[in-house]
Amino acid sequence: MKYYPVFLRIKARLCLVVGGGRVAERKVKGLLECGAKVVVVSPELTACLRELYDERVISWQARVYHRDDITGAILAIAATDDPGVQDMVAADAERHNIMLNVVDVPAKCNFILPALVKRGDLAIAISTSGNSPALAKKLRHELAAQIGREYEILNNLMGILRPEVMARGLPQNDNEQLFGRLLTDDMLIWLRDNNWPQIKAHFESIIGVLPEALQNSLRDVIAA
């Protein structure tokens, strides 16, 4: 089966998690990291989820799943091993055109979650289209060993420089070439060595003299 790869903005959007065990806990944490408004439906919660509820970080319906629970959600995650509940949530998600992931049951999902390597805002997604979660996990570990914190810093630097470059109104092709030149392979070495003078010289050789405020922002990212 072919899946359309996408990253969703779910900040302040309602997301439903059915289940209150350890798997549900992991899914809830992932949603909260992205700013989602999370509702959990489960008779019981793990200690961690109960703490999140007590602190009013999540909402909790302390009972079994009802068909109306999914109404208004942008997506739902069924983190329960009860096939009957899985089928009910899947049917409701289909009826309301809501994105659904049933944990470890790809056939009941209309989206699946990739394995992720995360370095700050940098996220590398790995999917086997549900064929082999073990292979996805293996690749995640291999990539995690190769992608160090310097990639996170580089991503943050590009996030600061991008508005400066885009404000110049250059043609798209020129921008692509400019950003490609900024991302020299030596940049990772300079970042590992915390070599700000070389990084500054490289940037200025391509985009010109950097305003002092911009220099300070870039230096702060490198020093953090």
N, C-alpha and C positions, 0 to 999 in steps of 0.2 A: 504494500500500500504506500502511496506517495503522500507525504505530509508537507504542508506549506509552512516553512520556517518563519517565525515571527517573534518579536519581542513586544509584549503588551504593556501599555501604561495603565496601571490599575490604582494609582494613588487616589484615595478617598472613594473608591468604587467598592460596592458591596460584593464580597466573596464568601461563599458558603463552604464550610467543611463539615462533612457528616462523619462523625466518629470522634472519640476523645482519647485514644491511646497514643502510643509513642510515635506511630507513623503520622497520625493526625497532628501531633505536636510539631513534627518536622515541617509538615506542610504549612501549618499556621505561621511558624517562624519565617518561612520563606515569603509568604504573602505579606507579613508585617514589615519585612525588610523593604518591600516595594511600596509601602504606605497604604496598603489595602485596608478597608473597613471589614473586619472579619467577624462572622457569626459562626459559632460552633453548635451543632446539634448532636447531643449525646447524653445518655443517662448519667455517665460518669466522665471525669476528666483526670488526666495525669496531674501530679502535683504542680508541674510547671504551668500547664494550661489553667489550672485553678488559680494560681498566683496571677496570671495575666488577666483573668476574669476579675479577681478581687481588686486589681489595680485599674480596672475599667479600660484595659487595653483591647480586650475583645468582648463580644457579647456571647451569651450562652443560653441556649434552650435546653434545660435539663430534662430531656425526655427522648423518646424515639422519634425518628424522622416522620414529619407530616408532609403531604404533597405541596402544601402552600409555602413551605419553608424556602423553596427555591425561587419564589417569585421576587423579582427585582434584582437578583444577583447577576453580575456580569459573567461570573464563572463559578463552577462548583467542583469540589473534590470529594469523592466518596472514599474515605479512608477507613473502611470497615470490611471485614472478611465475611459478612453476612450476604450471601448471594441474593436473597430476597430484597434486602434494602438496596443493594447495588442496582438491581433491575428496576426498582421503583424510582430511584434517583435518575437512572438513565432514561427511563420513559418520560419523566417530568422535564428533564433537560431537553429532550428531543421535541417535546410538545411546545416548550417555551423558547426554542432556539437559543439555548444557553450552552456555553462551552463547558464540557465535563471531562474530568479525568477520574477514572476508577483505578485506584492504585493497584498496579500489577495485573490488571485485566485489560490489555489493549483493545480487545474486541468490543468492550463496552464503552470505550472512550471515543470522543470526537476530537480530542487533542491529547498528546502525550508530552511529558516533561523530559527535557534532555538532561544528560549529565553535564554539570557546569564546572568550569575552572574560573574562579573569580579573583580578580585583583583590583579592588576598588570598583570603579565604574566600568572597568574592562571585564567583559564576560565572554567566555568561549564556550559555545554550546556543542554538545556531542550527541548525536542521535543515530541509532541503528534501525530506526522505524519500528521499534518494538521487537526486532528479531533476536537481539542478544544484549540484555542489560549488563551481563558480565563483561562483554567486550567494551561497552560504553564506559564501564567503571575502570577497566584496564587502561583505556586510552586517556581517561581523565587523570589517573595517577601519573601516567607518562608525561602528559602535557604539564601537569602541575609541577613536576620536577624541572621542566625546561623553562617555564614562564615565571621569572622572578619578579621581585617588587619593582625593578627598573622599568618593566612594561607598564605598571600602574602609573609610575611617575611620568613616563613618556606620554601616556594617554592624557593625563591631566595637563601637561604642557601644551599638547595639541589643542585641548579644549580651551585654553587661554588664548592661544595664537589664532585660532580659527576665526573668531569675530574680527580681529585686526586685519586679517587677510581678506575676508569676505567683504569688509567695508570698502575696499578699494574698487569694487565693481569690475573686476577683471573677468574676461570670458571664462566659462567653465573649464575649457581645455587648459588655459593658462593656470588656473587654480590647481587643477589636478597635477600638473607638472611641478608647480611650486611646492605643494605638500609632499610630493614624492621626493623632491630634493631635500626637504627638511628632514625626512625620515631616513637619513643615512645610517648604515649599519654601525658606524662608529658611535652613534648617539648612545647606544646601550652601554658601550664601554665607558663613555664619559659619565654617564649617570651612575654606573657602579663605582666609579672613582670620585664621584661628587665634584667633577671638574667644571664648575660654573664658567670660568673664563673661556674655555674651549667651546662650551655650549653656546654662550653669548656670541662669540665670534662667528660661529657657524650660522646661527640664526640671522645675524646682521649681514653676513655675506650674501644672504638670499633675499631678505625682506627689508634691509636697510636698518638704520639706527633705531634702536628700540627706545620708546619713551621711558622715562625713569619709573613711572608707576607700573608699567608693564614689566620692566626688569625686576622690580621688587616682587611682583606677583609670581613671576617665574622662579626667582630665587627662593621664595618661601616654599613653593611646591617641592623643590629639590632638597631643601633643608629639612622638610617635615619628616 
